Structure formats: structure tokens, C-alpha cells
Amino acid sequence: MKLGILFSGGKDSSYACYLAKKNNYEISCLITIFSENPESFMFHTPSIEQVKKQAEIMKIPIIIVK
């Protein structure tokens, strides 16, 4: 089964990606959301700019939206 992973670059989304791969899911992409709202607690924002490098190292395409 193909899937996309909502990816913040933090430990939880990294672990979710690891588990999906370990269980033989095909990860077709990572999806990252850059929140433009400084009041938002919905999205992880510390070090969010590192997700591009993480995706490159994992060799998984990344979709970034605001």
C-alpha cells in the first residue's frame, strides 16, 4: 500500500515513518505544513526548516505547503 506521511521532522513523525517502512508500506512522499500563524499549536514548528534535508537523506520526495 502506498501512503504519504504527515512529517514535521520531529521524533513522532520520524518514528511513524520508520514503522511504516518496517511494516512494508511504500512511502510515496512526506507532507510538511509550514504554519504561518504564530499562535498555532496545531503544527510542530521548531526546526521545521530541516525537513528538506531529512527527506533528502531518506530519499523520499517531500511536499511542502503553507
GIURCOR-V256948 format. One record per residue. N is the residue number from 1. PSI is psi as a letter, one per 30 degrees, with the letter a starting at -180 (none if undefined). Layout:
N & PSI
N & PSI
//
This chain:
1 & k
2 & k
3 & l
4 & k
5 & k
6 & j
7 & j
8 & f
9 & f
10 & l
11 & e
12 & e
13 & e
14 & e
15 & e
16 & e
17 & e
18 & e
19 & e
20 & e
21 & e
22 & e
23 & g
24 & g
25 & k
26 & j
27 & j
28 & f
29 & l
30 & k
31 & k
32 & k
33 & j
34 & j
35 & k
36 & f
37 & j
38 & f
39 & f
40 & k
41 & g
42 & e
43 & k
44 & k
45 & f
46 & k
47 & g
48 & f
49 & f
50 & f
51 & e
52 & e
53 & e
54 & e
55 & e
56 & e
57 & e
58 & f
59 & h
60 & k
61 & l
62 & k
63 & k
64 & k
65 & l
66 & none
//
